[in-house]
Amino acid sequence: MNRNRRGLALGLACATLMLSGCSSTLGVTTHTCIDWIAFETPADAAEEADAVVVGRISGQAGTTTYMGMTATTWNVEADTWLEGKGEHELVVTSLPRSCDDPGDTMSRLQGTEPLVLFLRDASSGWEIVTPWQGVVPATPDGGIPPEWPADVYE
């Protein structure tokens, strides 16, 4: 089921990318729009993820591109691997939201501790599963919260 959902999300993203060209009277302008999958609960995001980490964002690592859009990479210090395994220090790509939306969920949550990161192991390294639901504040005991907080993804 995990691979099917991931394939569907990637397929929708690619189809949206192909259909995203817009024209104007001065020439052709393109915008990349991605229709991200939405998870009902953080547990659903954890099921979809290749790895789930509890840790903190320690600072910006740099930038990269994702489907033609700029994406920020972040240094993350992993305290606990709830699913999967990896290093104590890792670089995670905060995926772009869509349609030229410059928001970055990881930048908004930097300094919030601890965080739960739902990660996908991409060919370029770790990335959050979606820009909207890839990272969430942990529960007081360092676990996955039962619901998405209302104010995190504005």
C-alpha positions as CSV (number, residue, x, y, z in Angstrom):
1,M,0.0,0.0,0.0
2,N,2.8,2.4,0.8
3,R,4.4,2.1,-2.7
4,N,1.0,2.5,-4.4
5,R,0.3,5.8,-2.5
6,R,3.8,7.0,-3.2
7,G,3.4,6.1,-6.9
8,L,0.1,7.9,-7.1
9,A,1.5,11.0,-5.4
10,L,4.5,11.0,-7.8
11,G,2.2,10.4,-10.8
12,L,0.0,13.3,-9.9
13,A,3.0,15.5,-9.4
14,C,4.4,14.6,-12.8
15,A,1.1,15.0,-14.6
16,T,0.6,18.3,-13.0
17,L,4.1,19.4,-14.0
18,M,3.5,18.5,-17.6
19,L,0.2,20.4,-17.7
20,S,1.5,23.5,-15.8
21,G,2.5,25.7,-18.7
22,C,0.6,29.0,-19.0
23,S,0.8,31.5,-21.8
24,S,0.8,35.2,-21.8
25,T,0.8,37.9,-24.5
26,L,4.6,38.4,-24.0
27,G,5.6,34.8,-24.3
28,V,5.4,31.6,-22.4
29,T,5.5,31.5,-18.6
30,T,5.6,28.3,-16.7
31,H,4.6,27.6,-13.1
32,T,5.1,24.3,-11.4
33,C,2.1,23.1,-9.4
34,I,2.1,19.9,-7.4
35,D,-1.0,18.4,-6.0
36,W,0.4,16.7,-2.8
37,I,-1.3,13.8,-1.1
38,A,-3.0,14.6,2.2
39,F,-2.7,12.3,5.2
40,E,-5.7,12.1,7.5
41,T,-3.4,11.6,10.6
42,P,0.3,11.7,11.4
43,A,0.1,7.9,11.8
44,D,-0.9,7.7,8.1
45,A,2.1,9.8,7.2
46,A,4.3,7.5,9.3
47,E,2.9,4.5,7.4
48,E,3.8,6.1,4.1
49,A,7.3,7.2,5.1
50,D,10.5,5.3,4.6
51,A,11.7,6.5,8.0
52,V,10.4,8.5,11.0
53,V,12.8,10.5,13.1
54,V,12.4,12.4,16.3
55,G,15.0,15.3,16.4
56,R,15.6,18.9,15.8
57,I,16.4,21.2,12.9
58,S,19.9,22.6,13.7
59,G,20.2,25.0,10.7
60,Q,19.9,25.5,7.0
61,A,22.3,23.4,4.9
62,G,21.7,25.0,1.5
63,T,19.3,24.8,-1.4
64,T,18.4,22.4,-4.2
65,T,15.8,22.0,-6.8
66,Y,12.7,19.8,-6.8
67,M,10.7,19.6,-10.0
68,G,12.2,22.8,-11.2
69,M,11.4,24.7,-8.0
70,T,13.9,25.9,-5.3
71,A,13.8,23.8,-2.2
72,T,15.7,24.4,1.1
73,T,17.9,21.7,2.7
74,W,18.2,21.5,6.5
75,N,20.6,20.0,8.9
76,V,18.7,17.7,11.3
77,E,20.0,16.1,14.5
78,A,18.2,12.8,14.9
79,D,17.7,11.7,18.5
80,T,15.6,8.6,17.8
81,W,14.7,6.7,14.7
82,L,11.1,5.5,15.3
83,E,11.1,3.7,11.9
84,G,14.1,3.0,9.6
85,K,17.7,3.8,10.6
86,G,20.4,6.3,9.7
87,E,22.9,8.7,11.0
88,H,22.6,11.1,14.0
89,E,23.2,14.1,11.7
90,L,21.4,14.2,8.3
91,V,20.4,16.7,5.7
92,V,16.7,16.8,4.8
93,T,15.1,18.6,1.8
94,S,12.0,20.6,2.7
95,L,9.9,20.1,-0.4
96,P,8.4,23.2,-2.1
97,R,4.7,23.7,-1.4
98,S,3.5,24.3,-5.0
99,C,2.7,27.0,-7.6
100,D,5.5,29.4,-6.6
101,D,4.5,29.3,-2.9
102,P,7.7,30.2,-1.1
103,G,6.6,28.8,2.3
104,D,8.9,26.3,4.0
105,T,7.4,24.3,6.9
106,M,10.8,23.3,8.2
107,S,11.9,26.9,8.5
108,R,8.7,27.7,10.5
109,L,9.5,24.8,12.9
110,Q,13.2,25.5,13.4
111,G,13.7,25.9,17.1
112,T,10.7,23.8,18.0
113,E,11.8,20.7,19.9
114,P,11.4,17.9,19.6
115,L,10.0,17.3,16.1
116,V,8.8,14.2,14.3
117,L,10.0,14.1,10.7
118,F,8.3,11.8,8.2
119,L,11.0,11.0,5.6
120,R,11.3,9.6,2.1
121,D,14.6,8.1,1.0
122,A,15.0,9.8,-2.4
123,S,17.9,9.3,-4.9
124,S,19.2,12.8,-3.8
125,G,18.9,12.0,0.0
126,W,16.3,12.4,2.7
127,E,13.2,14.6,2.0
128,I,10.0,15.1,3.9
129,V,7.0,13.2,2.5
130,T,5.1,16.3,1.7
131,P,5.7,20.0,2.4
132,W,2.4,20.2,4.4
133,Q,2.7,17.1,6.5
134,G,6.3,16.1,6.6
135,V,7.2,17.4,10.0
136,V,5.2,18.0,13.2
137,P,5.9,18.8,16.8
138,A,6.3,15.6,18.9
139,T,4.2,14.8,21.8
140,P,5.6,15.6,25.3
141,D,6.9,12.0,25.5
142,G,8.6,12.4,22.1
143,G,6.1,10.4,20.1
144,I,3.9,10.9,17.1
145,P,0.8,13.1,17.8
146,P,-2.6,11.6,17.1
147,E,-3.8,14.6,15.1
148,W,-2.3,17.4,12.9
149,P,-2.0,20.7,14.8
150,A,-4.2,23.4,13.2
151,D,-1.6,26.2,13.2
152,V,1.6,24.6,12.0
153,Y,1.0,24.6,8.2
154,E,-0.3,28.1,7.6
